[in-house]
Amino acid sequence: MLEAIGVKVSLGGESVLRDVSLAALPGELGVVLGANGAGKSTLLRALSGELPLTAGSVLLHDRPVQGFKAVALAKYRAVLSQQFQVAYHMSVGEVAMLGRYPYTEPLRRSRELARKALKEVGLSSFWGRSVQTLSGGEQQRVHFARALLQLQGEGEHSRFLLLDEPTASLDLKWQHELLQLARHCAQERNIGVVAVLHDINLAARYADRVWLMQNGGVVASGPPGQSLSAEALSRAYRTNVQPVTHNSLSYLHFTVAERTAPLLIDQNSKNSNYVEANL
Ligand SMILES: Nc1ncnc2c1ncn2[C@@H]1O[C@H](COP(=O)(O)OP(=O)(O)OP(=O)(O)O)[C@@H](O)[C@H]1O
């Protein structure tokens, strides 16, 4: 289990995470939702062991994540962050194979695993291409493959994949493919996946568990059917979210209600959610 217990984080003198407790479970796809600035990326960085905590603890297999040696930690949790630019020339195959750095194995074995992982993300034919020549979405898929490769190893302990906006640059098909793949990896390889998403409908469709964040705290959690309501989403996103019902939808679906006048968002107020412009 990867667990946050009473986690507080301050950045630049500001309290960014306020007493966050949650548990990511192996075999599940957990999704972190929330408005811009709610603290989602900070939570992911805290779970990864990257950030010093002001209070509380993050435990991986019941041990503080900060206490792990780098190579051991790399075998048990992989991170796909929003910044994944490779600054110098490397081929797609080489970038994917970076995921094998925690393992001592023949190069042939790393190459074989990397080819399989690139096939899973639909990039088999890109092996020798310079990664810098790929589109943003293609690069994102290479780095997803790299993160998956990092978690492919022997050992009894469960592994965790932390994804920060993994669908951000992906087209419609690949948003779904990637989340299906993430869910498949969770179920078939017993990996615990925690993904930050902006699309509440992707979360409602693919997540086993959702954590909805607001102002640095988790305000709702649980399976989408229990944690996602129009009311909770409207509060968290400070806009009028409504459910969509249609015979063809077998999962929860939400949209933003149509308005007759533009909104003036009151950035300074954490209580008043939104006000209709009086035009
Ligand atoms: N180094 C820093 N110094 C000061 N404030 C910071 C720092 N890093 C992040 N913050 C603030 O912490 C808050 C949470 O940031 P975070 O990146 O976790 O939000 P987020 O929910 O991931 O947002 P987004 O959806 O926009 O990516 C924001 O208000 C941000 O401005």
The ligand as a MOL file (V3000), in Angstrom:
LIG
                    3D

  0  0  0     0  0            999 V3000
M  V30 BEGIN CTAB
M  V30 COUNTS 31 33 0 0 0
M  V30 BEGIN ATOM
M  V30 1 N 7.1170 26.3660 -5.1700 0
M  V30 2 C 5.9420 26.9260 -4.8760 0
M  V30 3 N 5.8730 28.0850 -4.1580 0
M  V30 4 C 4.6950 28.6380 -3.8400 0
M  V30 5 N 3.5010 28.0940 -4.1820 0
M  V30 6 C 3.5040 26.9700 -4.8990 0
M  V30 7 C 4.7170 26.3220 -5.2880 0
M  V30 8 N 4.4010 25.2190 -5.9870 0
M  V30 9 C 3.0370 25.1810 -6.0420 0
M  V30 10 N 2.5160 26.2240 -5.3830 0
M  V30 11 C 1.0890 26.5390 -5.2360 0
M  V30 12 O 0.4710 25.4230 -4.6610 0
M  V30 13 C -0.8570 25.2910 -5.1640 0
M  V30 14 C -1.0740 23.8760 -5.6380 0
M  V30 15 O -0.2530 23.6460 -6.7620 0
M  V30 16 P -0.3790 22.2970 -7.5880 0
M  V30 17 O 0.5900 22.3760 -8.7200 0
M  V30 18 O -0.2770 21.1420 -6.6660 0
M  V30 19 O -1.8860 22.4260 -8.1250 0
M  V30 20 P -2.6870 21.4860 -9.1100 0
M  V30 21 O -3.9410 21.0890 -8.4150 0
M  V30 22 O -1.8310 20.3910 -9.6160 0
M  V30 23 O -3.0310 22.5370 -10.2570 0
M  V30 24 P -3.1690 22.4090 -11.8570 0
M  V30 25 O -4.4880 21.7450 -12.1160 0
M  V30 26 O -3.1940 23.8400 -12.2820 0
M  V30 27 O -1.9920 21.6530 -12.3940 0
M  V30 28 C -1.0180 26.3380 -6.2390 0
M  V30 29 O -1.7610 27.4280 -5.7300 0
M  V30 30 C 0.3950 26.7550 -6.5620 0
M  V30 31 O 0.4650 28.1230 -6.9630 0
M  V30 END ATOM
M  V30 BEGIN BOND
M  V30 1 1 1 2
M  V30 2 1 2 3
M  V30 3 2 2 7
M  V30 4 2 3 4
M  V30 5 1 4 5
M  V30 6 2 5 6
M  V30 7 1 6 7
M  V30 8 1 6 10
M  V30 9 1 7 8
M  V30 10 2 8 9
M  V30 11 1 9 10
M  V30 12 1 10 11
M  V30 13 1 11 12
M  V30 14 1 11 30
M  V30 15 1 12 13
M  V30 16 1 13 14
M  V30 17 1 13 28
M  V30 18 1 14 15
M  V30 19 1 15 16
M  V30 20 2 16 17
M  V30 21 1 16 18
M  V30 22 1 16 19
M  V30 23 1 19 20
M  V30 24 2 20 21
M  V30 25 1 20 22
M  V30 26 1 20 23
M  V30 27 1 23 24
M  V30 28 2 24 25
M  V30 29 1 24 26
M  V30 30 1 24 27
M  V30 31 1 28 29
M  V30 32 1 28 30
M  V30 33 1 30 31
M  V30 END BOND
M  V30 END CTAB
M  END
